[in-house]
Amino acid sequence: MTTKMTSGLLAPLFAVCTHIKAQHYWRQCRRQYTFQPIYRTSGTLLALELLTAVYHPSAPDKPLSPELYFAALSVRKRLQIIHEQLELLQRWQPLLILHGLMVSVNIDGIALEALQRQGALQRQIANMPYLRFELVEHAGMALNGPLHQIAGAERLWLDDFGSGLANFSAVSTWRYQYIKVARELFTLLKQTEDGIQLLATLVRMMNQHSEGVIVEGVETEQEWLLVQRSGALAAQGYYLSRPARFETLQTLPTLFSAPTV
């Protein structure tokens, strides 16, 4: 009985210690930024997505989950990282504007809401007309207020449609500029003729609620051809380009050319 009571009393303490240890681990992690291009189905360059690679100094060659990393951070720290990302993009601003490119940055609903109260960041964003935010959560779950109250809501993209986070209710609650189909959903639908037909139907539906659909996870020529036939606006994936360092941005092809075997 005494042992059980002691274990019951210590359990919350162990949980707190585990949480503190995890927080310390994530705070030690480092970030590295890359980009991945998004090409229209016509082959012309549409946009870039800024990607965040996360690693711990003790294992720099072992990539960690960006989702778990950001979930472990405070909102204040997430906003500091957004500022860091904006500073990076502004260093490449002349080139981005020259080529008429958009750049998307991932953000969660809580950070997006907190961003509304950051005057300096809002002024910085106002001077970055190419900047877009990919909302990585179902807006109705992440935000306390409607999206029309969010400054710059017309710049929002809905990320990962079909992943379980973004669904039909998210599509119907706001007219996002673009909707991105999750790699998991595309991988599932491409396997059968019925799935391919369903993909085309979904694209038509999403086109009615946005300016276009971007399909993620395109890794082969066959998948690229499938996306071109689906009615989607653009695609993203390893077949088109792997993530690259920003130092290579000046040599990025503005017209996609199929890899030669």
N, C-alpha and C positions, 0 to 999 in steps of 0.2 A: 504493500500500500504506500509506504513512504517513498519507494523508488518511483512509483507511478506519479505521485504528487510532485516529486522533484522534477521528473521529466516534463510534466505538464507546465510547471512554473518556468522551466528553462527554455522551453520550445520557442516562446516569443523572442527571448534574448538571442537564441541561435539564429532565428530568422533575421533579426536586426543586424547581427554581425555578418551574415551572409550577404545582406543587401549592401552594407557599407563596403565590404570587400569587392563586390561586383562594381559598385560605383567608382571605387578607386581604380579598378582595372580599366574601365571605359575611359576615365579621365586621362589615363596614361597613353591612350591610343593616339595615333597620328593619322592625318588625312592627306590624300594626294588626289588632285583633280585631273580628270581627262574629259574628253568630249567624244560623242558619237554622232555622226551626221544622220540626218533624216532626208531621204530623197523622195521626190514626187514619183509617181508611177510613170511619168513621162521621162524620168531620168535626171531632171534638174534638181539642184540642191534647194531644199526648203528651209531647213533649220538645223540647229545643233542641240543636243541634250548635254548639259553639264552633269558629269558623273562623279561621285565621291567614292574613292577607294579608301578603305579603312584597314589599318594593321596595328599590331602592338609592337613596340620596340624590341621585345624579346623574341619576336618571330616575324621579321619584316617581310618574309616571303610567303606568309600565310594570310591570305585575305580574310577579313571578317565581314559579317553581315552589316551593311550600312543601316538596314532597318532596325536591327537590335541596337546598334550604336546610337542612333538618334533617339530611339525610345528611352534609352538610359540617361539621356542628357536633360538638364533643366531647360525650360523655355528660354530663359535668358541666354544660356549657352547656344541654343539653336539659333537665336537671333544674331548672336555674334558670328556664327558660322555663315549665316546668310550675308552679313556685311562683308565677310571675307570673300565669299563667292562673287559678290557684286564688284568688289575691288578688282578681282581677277578679270572679270569680263570687261570692265572699263579700260583695262590696259590694252584690250584688243578691239575696243569700240570703233576706231576708224575703219578697220578692215570689215567688221560686221556690218556697219552702215554702208560701206562701199558696195558690198555684194547683196545688200538687202536681206540679210539673214536674221531670223529669229533665234533666240537661245532660250531653252526651257530649263528651269531650275525646280527641283522637287521640293515640295513643302507640305507639311501636314496641317490639318485644320486649326489646331491649337496655335501653332506658330503663325499661321496666316492671320488669325484673329488678333494675336498679340502685336503683329506687325502694324496694325492700324493705329496703334498708340505710339508709334516710333516716328516722330516728326522728321528726324534727320534721315532715316532710311527711306521714308516716303518721298522726300525731296530728291534723294539719290535715284530712286526708281523712276521718278518723273522725268529724269534726264537720260533714261535708258529705254527709248521707244521700242527696241528690239526684244526686250526682256519679257518672258512669259513664265508663269508658274504652273507646274503640274501638281494638281491637288491629289495627293496620294491616299486620301481616305474618302469614304462616302461622306459627302458634304453635310448631309442631314445629321450624321452621328458626330461629326467633328466640330461643327459650328453652333454657337448659341443663337445666332441671328440669321436672317436670310442672306443669300449671297449678294443681292442687289445693294446691301449696305456696305459691302466690301469695296474699298477704293481699288479701282483698276480691275474689277471683276470681269470686264469684257476681255481681259488678257488671259483668263484662266483656261487651262486644258484639264480635261478629266483623264487621269492616268489609270491604267490597269483595268479597263472594263472587262468583266468576266472573271476576275480573280477572286471574287467573293467579297471584295471591298467596294468595288464600284459596280452598280447594277442598274436596272431599268429606272428605278425611282430616282437615282442620281442623275440620269440622263434627262429625265422629264422635269426636274426641279429647276434647272438653269440651262440657258443656251451657252454652253462652253464653246470657245473658239474651235478647238479640235478635241476629238475623243480618241484615245489610244486603246486599241484592243490588246489585251494582255497576251503575252507569249503563250501562256498555258492554254487559253481558250483557242488561239489560232492552231496550236499543236494538236488539240483535240479535234477540231472541226475539219482540218485538212485530211484526215485519215479516211473519210468515206465520202461518197457522192452526195449523200443526204447532208453531211456536215458542210460540204462545200456550198451547197445550195442555201443552207441555213446561214452561212457566213455572208453570202451576198444579200440575203434578206435583212440580216442585222445591220449591214453597212448601209442599205437603203434607209432603214429606220433611223440610224444615227445621223445620216446626212440631213435628215429633216430637223434635227435638233442641234446642228452644229454647222460649221463651215467645211467640215471634212473629217475623214477618219484616217488615222495612222495605225498601221498594223505592226506590232512588235514581234521580234523573234524570227525574222526571215533569214534562213541559214543556207538555202540552196537555190539554184536557178529555177527549179520547179516551183518552189514556194514563191519566188519573185514573180513568176509568170501567173501564178494563181492569184496573187494580190492585184496584179495589173488587170485581171479579168473581173475582180470582185466589185469594182466600183469605188474602192478606197482611193483616197487622195495620195497617200504616201506610205512609205515603209521604212523600217529600221531593223537592223540586225547584222550578224557577222558576215552574211553574204555580201552586203553592201559596204560595210566597213567595220573593222574592230575598233574599240575605243583607242583614242590616240592622245598624245600629249599636246598641249596648246601650242608648243613651239613648232609643231608641224602644220598649224592652221593655214599658213600662207601657201602651202603646197597642196592643200586639199582640193580634189577635183570638184568643180562646180557642176559637172555633168557625169553621171554614173556610167562607167564602162564595165561590162561584164568581165570578170576575171578570166584570163586565158589559162587553159589547162596545160 
